Amino acid sequence: MSFDQAGTAGKWKVIASDDRDPVAEWNSKGRETALASGRFLQDAASDQVLTVTKGKDDAKCSYSLRKFSMGRMKWEPLFPVKQDNLGRTVGLDTLKPADQIAPLDNGAGFMRYNRDWRFDLKRIIFSDTTFVIRSTVDFQGYEMDRNPKYYESLTLVPGHFLSATGVSYLVIGHIAKERHYEKILPDFIDLYSFTNKK
């Protein structure tokens, strides 16, 4: 759908619709599904859709990338058919529906934030068949050894808060009151900028 602005009013307009040949991985029956948009492949002229799924029965995770074909008015897979249109995964460190995926500027890739059992923030890039972990990201500049990753409730909000050309993160940390850790790990709200060290 696209939003058409006409003066002070506007409306949503359907530009493509398909109920005969739907995208299989977007059907949430039997699986948990999460979608994210961005230019996941660096040479892309427009955004693509990253779909991450997890089976409700087998807990197996998989992901796919699709682009919208204006000529066919369909979402076409970017990964080879011989892979069932799915991206390759190696080892246990794969994408999961609960992950937060946020783009970085200037083709630096994406941030993948996972909190299944511990703090896990990585910079990743996608290729024509898989994704590669470029670096593990930690915080600097916190007071009194209060590293944000030690907080049981941590919210990361990406945005262009400091400049139009660089992504920074609003970081909100909280510990449950019944733990009585207020003096050791008090609640906080900080703003961090991402520095890519090669």
N, C-alpha and C positions, 0 to 999 in steps of 0.2 A: 504494500500500500504506500501511497505517497500523500503528503499533506499539501493541499492547494490553498494558498493564502489569497484571499480576494478582499482587499481593503481591510476592514477591521474584523471580518469574519473569515472563516476557512472551513474546509471539510476534508475528510479522508476519502481517497479515491483508490479503488482496486486497480492495479496495473497488471497483475498476473494472478491466475488461480488455477489449481490443479487438484481435482479429486479422483481422477482416474489412475494416476501414476504417482502416488505420494512418495516422499522420501522415507524409506523404511526406518532409518534410525531416529526419525522425529516422532515415531509412534511410541508413546510411553508405556504401552501395554507390555508388561513383563520386564520393564527396565526403567531405571532412573536416568533421566536425560537432562543435560544442561547445554545451552547454546551461548556462543559468544561471537561477536563480529570484530573484524579487523583485517589488516593486510598481512596475513600470516606468511605468505610467500613474498619475498622482497620485490620481485618484478611485477607484482600485481598492479593493475590499473585501477581496481576498485576493491572494496571490502569483500571478504569471503566469510563464510559461516563455519565456525569450529563447533562440531557436535561431539560431546563426550557422554558416553553411556556406561552404565553399570547394570549387569543382569541381576534381577531380583532373586533368582534361584541360585545362580552359580557365583555371583559377586564378581564376575569377570568384567574388567574395564576395557573399553576400546574408544577410538576417536576417529573422526573423519573430517575432511575439509571439502567444502562445496563452493562453487561460484555460480552466480546467476547469469544464464545465457539469454541475452536480449533477443537473439534470433529465434531460439526455440521456446523462450518463455518458461524455462525450467531451471532447477538447481542441479548442476552437473558436478559429478565427483572430480576431484583433482588427483586422487591417488589411483594407481592402476587397478583395473578390473581383476587381475590375477590375485590381488590382495583383498578381494571382496570390497574394494573401495575404502579400505581402512588403513590408517597409518600404522607403521611398524612400531612395536614397542620392544625394548630390550631390558630385561631384568624387572625388578619390582617397582622401579621408580617411573610410573606412568601417570597419565592424566586421569583425574577422577571428577565426577560431576560436582562434587563439593568444592573443587578448586576455584580460586578467584584468578582470572586471567585478565591482565591489564597491559595495554601496549606501551612501549617506550618510544621516544622520538628518534628520528634520524636513522631508522632501520636497525636500531640497537636490539630489537627483539621484543620479547614479552616477559612480564613478571608473572610467575606462577606461585601462588600462595596456597599452601596446604597445611591443615592443622589436625590431621587425623589423630596423631598421638603426641606430636611435638611441633614446635615452630619449624616450618620448612618454606623458605622463600628462595626461589631460584630465578635466574635470568635464562630464558630459553629462546631458541630460534627454530623455525620450521624449515625443512628442506622438501624435496619432491617426494619423499617416502616416509619421513620420520621427523622427530624433533631432537635437538641436541641441547644438553645442559651446558651453558657457557660459564656460569659461575653460581656459587652459593652466596646469598646476600645476608649480611648482618648489619647491625646498627652501630653507630659511633656517636659520641657526644652526649650520652646520657649521664645523669648525676648519680654519684654514690653507688655504682655498680647496679643501677636499676635498668638493666637492659630490657627493652620492651619484650623481647622473646620469652622472658621469664613469667609474663603475665598470662593467667589462664584464660582471660577474655581479652582478645586483641583484635581491633578492627582497623583495617588498612583501607583508606579512601584515596585513590589516585586522582590527580588533577593538575591543571596548570595554575597552581596557586601563587607561584612566585614569578613566573614568566610565561610567555606564549610559546617558548621553544624548549622548555624543559619540564619533565614530569616530576612532581614532588608528591609526597604522601602525608596526608593527615593521619596520624597514628593515635588511637584511643585505647588506653589500657585500663583494666579493672580486675580486682581480685575480690572474690565473694567475702562479704563482711563477716560471715561465721568463721572464717579462717583466722581472723584477728591479725592480719599482716599489714595493717595500715601504716605502721611506722617503717616497716622494711620495704614494702612495695605499695606506696600510695597511688591512688588513681591519678591518671595524667592524660593530657592532650598535648601532643607535640607535632611539629611540622618537620619532616625530613626531606632532603633532596637526594636523588639517586646519583651517585658518582660511579662511573664505569671505569674501573682500574683494570688494565689489561695485564 
